[in-house]
Amino acid sequence: MIGLAALLPVLSLPVSAGTRPSNQKIAADLASMKERGGAGDSARVIILTDGAPSARHKDGVRSHGGTTGKDLALINGFAATVPLIPDVACCPKVSPDGRVLSEAEWDARKPEWLPTETDQAYLQSLMQPVTERGRFANWIAPPPRGVNGQPIDFEYVRLA
């Protein structure tokens, strides 16, 4: 069975800049389809699988009223179209192992699975901007060479 947490919006869906809250596991444009959609509406998604997509994975999508598309072997997944269910609160609470949880169980276990406010603050403290030529932020690996063979410290952008 495929967990609902495996759904990712396809890149062709319209995404507004800055609309995705940092603590969400589903894109804002996909979540907002619930309000826009009605019975019979669907969303194009990418289903990620453990290994190469199989008939079992695709049967799981079809058994819930979806259709399957092209295999995406490079990322161990496949494209699919899944129905939107407007009367279900978006988005169902799903454990990392794919089980749909009750609200009470989700609330009890959420701190085990998702970053806390303290975790978020710590991550933000690590992500300091670096604007000096030839230097890189500590979360970015330096490339072996610059774009089009330019040196690493080439001034691609002039900051005012």
N, C-alpha and C positions, 0 to 999 in steps of 0.2 A: 504494500500500500504506500502511496506517496503522501507524505505529510504536506499540509497546506503551507508550511514554512518554506517549502521548496519552490514556491512560485516567485518569479522575478518578472517585472514588466519588460516587455520587449523594447528595444531602443527606439523603435519608431513611434511609441506612444508620446504624446506631447508632454513635456516636463517644463514647468515654470521654475525659473531660477529662484532659489531660496525658499521653496515651498515644502521641502522635506525636513521635518524636525529631526534633530540628531539622534533622538532615542527611538525612532520608528524603525521597524523591520520591514516595512512595506512602503513603497513609494506613494507620495501624497496623491499623485494623479490616479493611481490604481485604487487607492482607498476612496477617493472622492467619486469614483464611478458608481458607488453604491447610491449616492444621492441623485446622480444624474440618470442612472439606469432604471429600467423597469423590467418586468418579466420578459424573458427571452433575450435580453442584452448579454453580451459576452465580452471577455477581455482576452487579448493575445498575450501569452506569457511564455517564459522559458522554464521548463521543468528540469532541475538538476537531479542527477541520479548518482548512486554509488557505483561507479563503473559505467560501461557502455549501456545506453538505453536498451531495454529488452521489451518483448511483447507484454510481459507482466506489468511494466511501468505504463505502457500505452493503454493496456486494458483498464488500468486503474483510472486513467483520465476519462476514457470512454464510458466507464461504468457510472461516472458522475455527470454524464451528459455533455462531455467535452469532445473535441476532435483533436487529432494529433497531426503534426506537420513534419517538417524536415528534421532529421537527426543532426545534432551538433556535437560530433564526436570529439572535437578539440576540447570542449568543456564538459564532456560527459553529461549531455543533456539532449533535449529535443524541444522544438517549438510546439505549442498547443494553443487551442482556443478553449477557454473554460467559461461556463455560464456564470453570470452574476446573480446572486441571490439577494434581492433588495430587502427582504424582511429579516435577514440575519444580521445581528449587530456586527459591524465590521471592526475589527477582524477577529476571527475565532482565535482563542488562546490555544497555542500548539506547543507541546514540549519539544526539546531538541531531538527526541527520538520519534517524533511524528504523531504522538497521541493528542487528540483534542481534549482539552481539560475544562473542568468547571471553573467558574470565576473564583471560587474559594481556593481550589487547589493551585490555580495560576498565581493568585496573590500570595499564597504561602511559599511557593517555590521560586517566584520571580527573582529575588535577590541572588539566588544560586546561578541564574542563567544570564541575566542582563546587568550591564554596568550600573552601579549605584551613582548617586550624585557626587560622592567622594571620588569614585573612579573617573567620572566625567571631568571633574575639576583637575585631577591629576593628569589626565591625558591632555587637556587644554594647556596645562602648565608646561608640558614637554614640547608642544608645537609652537615654538617661537619662530617668527619670520626671520629669514636671513636674506639680506639684500646686497651683501658685499660680493663683488665679482670673484669668481673662483671658489667661493665657499658654498656649502650646501647645508640645508636644515638637517638636524640629526636623524630625521625619519626618512630621508631620501638618500639612496645609495648614489655616489658620484658616478657618472658615466665614464667609460674608458676614453672617450674623446667627445668633442663638441659636435654640434649639428653641422653637417656638410664639411666635416674635417677641421672645423675651427678649433682653436685651443679652448680648453675648459674655461679659462677666464675671459673669453671673448665677451664684449659688452653687447649683448643682443638687444637689451632694452635700456634706455637711458632714463633713470628715475630723476624726477625734478626735485 
